[in-house]
Amino acid sequence: MKMSERAINAPQGVNARRVEATIMEKMPADTWLTVTQTSRLIRAEESRTRARLNRLVREGKIERKRDRGNQREVYLFRKPS
């Protein structure tokens, strides 16, 4: 059995999966959102939201692109339809 196939019962892992599920549930399809917009949407801390979004990108559940914001480069995320 691989490590990724085992159940993760650690409180941090359980909370992280819950945040990811909330992101997938509340994120509108085909709408590009910044990390700040996503964290406000799910009412979570921004630094943790960024980590969860990056994990969802690695798993292929959402897309990420880099764009020019008002002051600097920003990453935008969206859930494909």
N, C-alpha and C positions, 0 to 999 in steps of 0.2 A: 504494500500500500504506500503510495507516495504521500509526502507531507501535505500537498495541496488537496488530497482527497479526504484527509481526516477532518473531523468536525473540530472547529475552533470554539472552545467554550470560555475563553478568556474574556473578561468584561470589556476590555478595550476593543477586541475583535468583534464582539457582539454589537457594541455601540457603533463601530465603524460600518458594519453591514447595515445597521438600521438607518444610519445617515445616508448611505448609498441608495437604499430602497426609497427613502424620502425624496432624494434628488430625482430618481427615475420616475417617481409618481407625480411630482409637482412640476417638473420641467416641461414646458410646452414643446411640442414637436416642431421642428424646422424653424426655430427662433434662436438666433445667436445671443447668448448672455455672457456677461463678464462674471468673474468669480464673486465680485461684490454683489451683483444683482442676484446671483444664485444663492449666496448666503443669506441675503435678505428674504428671498423667496421661501427658503426653508427655515429661517430664523435660527441660524447656527453661526458659530464663530468662523470668521473668514479663513484663518490659517488651517483649520481642520477641513473646511469645505474644499480648499485647494488640493489637499492631499487626496480626498475622496474623488474629486473630479479627475485627477491624474490617474488614479487606479481604474476608474471607469473607462478612460481613454485607452489604457493598456489592454483592458479586456475587450475593447471594440464595441462597447455599448453606447458610447457617445463620441462625437467628433470634436477636434480642437483645431483652431486656426489662429494665426498671429496677425494682428492688425494694428494700425496706428490709432491710439486713443487721443484724448485732449492734450495730454502732457507727455506721454511715452508709449512704448509698445505695450500692448495688452493681449492676453489670450482670451479668445471667445470660444464658448462651448455650446453645442447643441445636440439634441437627441434627434436622430433621423426618424422620419415617419415610417 
